[in-house]
Amino acid sequence: MADAATTYYPDDVPTQHNPVTRYNVDVPENDPKLKLFQFPGGKAGKGTKYKLENEEKDCIMLYVLMNMEEVIPFVSEFTDEMWPYDELPEPSEMDTLLKEGAPGINKNFVTWFMEKGRERNVDMIDELKCVSQGCSREVTKYEKYDVNGFRFHTETHQKGRANPKTINTGVFTKGANNFDYYGRLQSVYELTYNRTNVQLNIVVFKCHWFDPIGGQRSDKSIGLVEVKPSTTYSGADVFVVAHQAKQVYYLPYPCQKEELKGWEVVFQVSPHGNLPIPSEDDYNNIDPVTYEGIFYQEEQDFGEYILEPLVEEDLGNEAETRGESVVDLKDISMLEKLLEANDNYDEPPPIDPSTLYSKDSDSDSEPEKEKEKETE
């Protein structure tokens, strides 16, 4: 009855059906309408004030805008207005246009969108107008942060831990260019957008990313991913929104062969209290014809084996070596001695069954009875 009753307790009462979460979750004061700002996270330590560099701020603002679905129509409008050619820009040209603006026009997308947000008749909700005006350079910096069922530590905090049992710096996220990005967490910034009558907060991770091309290799047949931590991603966009990050850890090879030196294996970390829900791919990833999709250990070449059919003489007690020649003189001598010993082996005489049973200690044996007769 007690177990059934706890099901109907209020959500704020911790029970076995509603246990206290291991990690912190900050409940926003308001209910954001912008999707990117709706994902909760939690501070796991005291924050410190930090002032963003201009380059950091520009990079963060562009990244946040490019990850908001509400901004997509304005990106198209900016491209139509700023791109001087009839052909659509290539991905690299589009990246340059967003960051630097069109040739001869010193206005990138962040600046253009800020001006757009100030127009009176612009079709924007109040929250989007707030984001368009940019975040404050004054941010709160953390060394630990909880999100997606993971607790992340910055590299600085990790190195300062005495005898750590876990390593919480590994970060993984999927890029828009179909690349998987692996790296380590460097800083955690909580941004504040408050230049209008609305205030919004969002947390971003600054990471050291490994080179996704020269510093990464994978074997899809066995699900193995390797990274080279000594490499560095060359791009300037090193930020991700906190809820886009998943936790991984890297394990170096104990065997340092030339082809393994500097490479480490990636292991995915399961989120605490929130195991991933199986997808259709987990059940339908096996081709019934080719059996592709099954994880297996790579085969090794141990040579060729020839299995010969058994004949009647093979069923005896003597073992016979097939397909292998003994050439060492010492081995040949030892085998000859063993064969000779087997030929001279005589079977032991049969055992008298009567000797297998011991007589009772109180009974007199036949020899003892004869001795008693002689003494009499």
C-alpha positions in Angstrom: 0.0 0.0 0.0 2.8 2.4 0.9 4.5 1.8 -2.5 1.2 2.4 -4.3 0.4 5.6 -2.3 3.8 7.2 -3.1 2.8 7.2 -6.8 0.3 9.9 -6.1 2.5 12.2 -4.0 3.2 15.7 -5.4 6.1 16.0 -7.8 8.2 18.0 -5.3 8.0 15.2 -2.7 11.0 12.8 -3.2 9.9 9.1 -3.3 11.1 6.0 -5.1 9.0 7.0 -8.0 10.3 10.5 -7.9 13.9 10.2 -6.4 16.2 13.1 -5.7 18.4 13.7 -8.7 22.1 13.1 -8.2 23.0 16.2 -10.2 21.8 19.8 -9.9 19.1 21.3 -12.1 18.4 25.0 -12.1 14.7 25.8 -12.7 14.4 29.0 -14.8 12.5 31.9 -13.2 10.4 32.3 -16.4 9.3 29.9 -19.1 11.4 30.7 -22.2 9.7 30.4 -25.5 12.9 30.2 -27.5 13.7 26.5 -27.8 17.5 26.8 -27.3 16.9 28.4 -23.9 14.5 25.7 -22.6 17.0 23.0 -21.7 17.8 22.9 -18.0 21.2 22.4 -16.4 22.7 22.9 -13.0 25.6 24.7 -11.4 27.8 22.3 -9.4 30.0 24.9 -7.6 30.5 28.5 -6.9 30.9 30.8 -9.9 33.3 33.7 -10.5 32.9 36.8 -12.6 34.7 36.9 -15.9 34.8 39.4 -18.8 34.7 38.0 -22.3 37.2 39.1 -24.9 35.8 40.7 -27.9 36.7 37.8 -30.1 35.1 35.3 -27.6 31.9 37.3 -27.5 31.5 37.6 -31.3 32.1 33.9 -31.7 29.6 33.0 -28.9 26.9 35.3 -30.2 27.2 34.0 -33.8 27.2 30.4 -32.6 24.0 30.9 -30.4 22.2 32.6 -33.3 23.1 29.9 -35.8 21.7 27.3 -33.5 18.3 28.9 -33.1 15.6 27.7 -35.4 13.8 31.1 -35.0 16.7 32.8 -36.6 16.8 30.7 -39.8 14.4 33.1 -41.8 16.6 36.0 -41.0 19.7 34.2 -42.2 18.0 33.8 -45.6 17.1 37.5 -45.6 20.6 38.5 -44.7 22.0 36.3 -47.6 19.6 37.8 -50.1 20.5 41.3 -49.1 24.3 40.9 -48.7 25.4 38.3 -51.2 26.2 40.1 -54.5 26.1 37.1 -56.9 23.3 35.2 -58.5 24.7 31.8 -57.5 24.1 30.6 -54.0 27.3 30.8 -51.8 29.3 27.7 -51.1 29.5 26.5 -47.5 32.9 28.1 -47.0 31.7 31.4 -48.7 28.6 31.4 -46.5 30.7 31.0 -43.4 32.8 34.0 -44.4 29.7 36.0 -45.2 28.2 35.4 -41.8 31.5 36.2 -39.9 32.8 39.1 -42.0 30.0 40.3 -44.2 30.0 40.9 -47.9 33.1 42.2 -49.7 33.3 46.0 -49.3 30.5 46.0 -46.7 31.7 45.9 -43.1 28.6 44.3 -41.6 28.5 40.7 -40.5 25.4 38.8 -39.5 25.6 39.6 -35.8 25.7 43.3 -36.5 23.0 43.1 -39.1 20.7 41.1 -36.8 21.2 43.5 -34.0 20.1 46.4 -36.2 17.1 44.3 -37.4 16.0 43.7 -33.8 15.8 47.4 -33.2 13.4 48.0 -36.1 9.9 48.9 -34.9 8.0 46.8 -37.4 10.2 43.7 -37.3 8.4 40.4 -36.9 10.1 39.2 -33.7 8.9 38.1 -30.3 10.3 40.0 -27.3 12.7 37.2 -26.4 14.2 37.1 -29.8 14.6 40.9 -29.8 16.4 40.5 -26.5 18.8 37.9 -28.0 19.4 40.1 -31.1 20.9 42.8 -28.9 23.6 40.4 -27.7 24.8 39.2 -24.3 26.7 41.1 -21.7 30.4 40.8 -21.7 30.2 40.1 -17.9 29.6 36.4 -17.5 29.7 33.9 -14.7 32.4 31.3 -15.0 32.2 27.8 -13.5 34.5 24.9 -13.0 31.8 22.3 -12.7 28.4 22.0 -14.4 25.6 19.4 -14.5 23.7 18.8 -17.7 22.1 15.8 -19.6 22.8 13.5 -16.7 26.5 14.2 -16.7 28.8 16.2 -14.4 31.4 18.0 -16.4 34.7 19.4 -15.0 37.0 21.8 -16.7 40.6 20.7 -17.3 41.8 23.2 -14.7 39.6 21.8 -12.0 40.4 18.2 -13.0 44.1 18.8 -12.7 43.6 20.3 -9.3 41.8 17.2 -7.9 43.8 15.0 -5.6 43.6 11.3 -6.5 40.5 11.7 -8.7 38.5 8.5 -9.2 36.8 9.9 -12.4 37.8 12.0 -15.3 34.9 14.3 -16.3 36.5 16.6 -19.0 35.8 14.6 -22.1 33.2 16.3 -24.5 31.5 15.0 -27.6 29.1 16.8 -29.9 27.9 16.3 -33.5 28.7 19.1 -35.9 26.5 20.5 -38.7 29.0 19.3 -41.3 28.5 15.6 -40.4 31.7 15.5 -38.4 31.9 14.2 -34.9 33.8 16.5 -32.6 35.7 15.2 -29.6 37.7 17.3 -27.1 38.1 18.4 -23.5 36.2 21.1 -21.6 38.2 24.3 -20.8 35.6 26.8 -19.5 31.9 27.1 -18.6 30.3 30.4 -19.2 26.8 31.5 -18.1 25.6 34.2 -20.5 23.0 36.9 -19.7 20.8 38.6 -22.2 19.2 41.6 -20.5 19.4 44.6 -22.9 15.6 44.8 -23.2 12.8 44.3 -20.7 13.4 40.5 -20.9 16.2 38.6 -19.3 17.5 35.2 -20.6 20.3 33.0 -19.5 22.2 30.3 -21.3 25.3 28.2 -20.5 28.0 27.5 -23.1 31.1 25.3 -23.0 34.4 26.4 -24.4 36.4 23.3 -25.5 39.7 22.2 -26.8 38.6 20.2 -29.9 40.8 17.6 -31.5 41.2 17.7 -35.2 38.1 15.9 -36.7 40.1 14.9 -39.8 43.7 14.3 -39.0 43.1 13.5 -35.3 40.3 11.0 -35.6 39.8 7.6 -37.1 37.1 4.9 -36.7 36.1 1.4 -37.6 32.4 1.2 -38.0 32.3 -2.6 -38.2 33.2 -2.8 -34.5 32.1 0.6 -33.3 35.7 1.7 -32.5 36.5 5.4 -32.5 40.1 6.7 -31.8 41.3 10.2 -31.3 44.7 11.9 -31.2 44.6 14.4 -28.3 47.8 16.1 -29.5 45.9 17.5 -32.5 43.9 20.7 -32.5 40.8 21.8 -34.4 41.9 24.8 -36.5 38.5 26.7 -36.5 37.6 29.6 -34.2 34.2 28.2 -33.3 35.2 26.3 -30.2 31.9 26.9 -28.2 28.8 24.6 -27.8 25.6 25.2 -25.9 25.8 23.1 -22.7 22.9 20.8 -23.5 24.5 19.9 -26.9 27.4 18.2 -25.1 27.7 14.5 -24.2 30.4 13.1 -22.0 33.1 10.7 -23.1 36.5 9.6 -21.7 39.6 8.6 -23.5 41.8 5.5 -22.8 45.3 5.2 -24.2 46.6 1.9 -25.6 48.8 -0.1 -23.1 50.7 -1.4 -26.2 52.6 1.5 -27.8 53.2 0.1 -31.2 54.1 2.7 -33.8 50.6 2.7 -35.3 49.1 3.2 -31.9 51.3 5.9 -30.4 49.4 9.0 -29.5 46.0 7.5 -30.2 43.3 6.9 -27.5 40.1 5.0 -27.6 36.8 6.9 -27.1 34.3 5.5 -24.6 30.8 6.9 -24.3 29.5 7.6 -20.8 25.9 6.7 -19.9 24.0 9.5 -18.4 23.2 9.1 -14.7 19.6 8.0 -14.1 18.6 8.6 -17.7 19.7 5.6 -19.9 19.3 6.2 -23.6 16.0 5.1 -25.1 16.5 2.3 -27.7 15.8 3.4 -31.2 14.5 1.5 -34.3 18.1 1.3 -35.5 19.1 -0.7 -32.4 16.6 -3.4 -33.5 16.9 -3.2 -37.2 20.6 -2.6 -37.8 21.3 -6.1 -38.9 21.1 -7.1 -42.5 19.7 -10.7 -42.6 21.6 -11.4 -45.8 25.1 -10.0 -45.1 24.8 -9.8 -41.3 26.3 -6.4 -41.4 25.9 -4.3 -38.3 26.9 -6.9 -35.8 29.8 -5.9 -33.6 32.5 -8.5 -33.5 36.2 -8.8 -32.8 38.4 -8.6 -35.8 39.6 -11.9 -37.2 43.3 -12.7 -37.0 45.2 -14.8 -39.5 46.5 -17.9 -37.6 47.3 -19.8 -40.8 45.4 -22.5 -42.6 43.8 -25.5 -41.0 43.1 -28.7 -42.8 40.7 -31.1 -41.2 41.0 -34.7 -42.4 38.2 -37.2 -42.0 38.6 -39.8 -39.2 39.4 -43.4 -40.1 39.0 -46.5 -38.0 42.6 -46.6 -36.8 42.3 -43.0 -35.6 39.9 -44.1 -32.9 42.5 -45.9 -30.9 44.2 -44.7 -27.7 47.4 -43.6 -29.4 47.6 -40.0 -30.4 48.8 -39.1 -33.9 50.3 -35.8 -34.9 49.1 -34.5 -38.2 50.5 -31.7 -40.3 53.5 -31.0 -38.0 57.0 -32.4 -38.3 59.3 -32.9 -35.3 62.9 -32.1 -36.4 64.6 -31.3 -33.1 66.9 -34.3 -32.2 66.2 -33.9 -28.5 62.4 -34.0 -29.1 62.8 -37.1 -31.3 64.8 -38.8 -28.6 62.2 -38.0 -25.9 59.4 -39.3 -28.1 61.2 -42.5 -28.8 61.8 -43.1 -25.1 58.1 -42.5 -24.4 57.1 -44.9 -27.2 59.5 -47.6 -25.8 58.1 -47.1 -22.3 54.6 -47.6 -23.6 55.5 -50.8 -25.4 57.1 -52.3 -22.2 54.2 -51.4 -20.1 52.5 -54.5 -18.5 49.0 -54.4 -17.1 48.9 -54.8 -13.3 47.5 -58.1 -11.9 43.8 -58.2 -11.1 42.8 -57.0 -7.6 41.2 -59.5 -5.2 37.7 -58.0 -4.3 37.9 -59.4 -0.8 40.8 -57.1 0.0 38.8 -54.1 -0.8 36.7 -54.5 2.4 38.2 -54.0 5.9 37.0 -56.3 8.7 35.4 -55.0 11.8 38.0 -54.0 14.5 36.3 -56.2 17.1 36.4 -59.4 14.9 39.3 -61.7 14.9 41.1 -62.3 11.7 42.0 -65.8 10.6 45.8 -65.5 11.4 45.0 -64.2 14.8 42.7 -67.2 15.5 45.5 -69.6 14.4 47.9 -67.9 16.9 45.4 -68.3 19.7 45.1 -72.0 19.0 48.9 -72.5 19.1 49.2 -70.7 22.4 46.6 -72.9 23.9 
